[in-house]
Amino acid sequence: MTVRRVVPNIRSEVVQESQEFYGLLGFEEVMNHGWIVTLASPSNPAAQISLMSSDRTAPVTPDMSVEVDDVDAAYEVLRASGAVIVHPLQDEEWRVRRFFVRDPNGRVVNVLSHR
């Protein structure tokens, strides 16, 4: 299994204002679904953050997202380890397959692959 990128998810009740703030640091919008906006560095597109008001299809807002090359393999490894799956493995309408898992410190991690 290969990690492609890691993105911190910042919960914000004022997404537009947060986007403007991070814009001052040089981030630019690369995705906007209304409830989630992803910003990236133009000079280093893998340097990203996501601003979320809440997660549209999950019961909690994840603390971070980890994109892997094989989300099904990641799911099986974590499930077999006894990790707490917070949101089941599923395909989302925005072309990702994902699940949420709780780390030992209680943080929720969105593990995903793009379809």
Secondary structure, DSSP 8 states (H G I E B T S, - for coil): --EEEEEEEEE-S-HHHHHHHHHHTT-EEEEE-SSEEEEE-SS-TT-EEEEESS-SSSSS--SEEEEES-HHHHHHHHHHHT-EEEEEEEEETTTEEEEEEE-TTS-EEEEEEE-
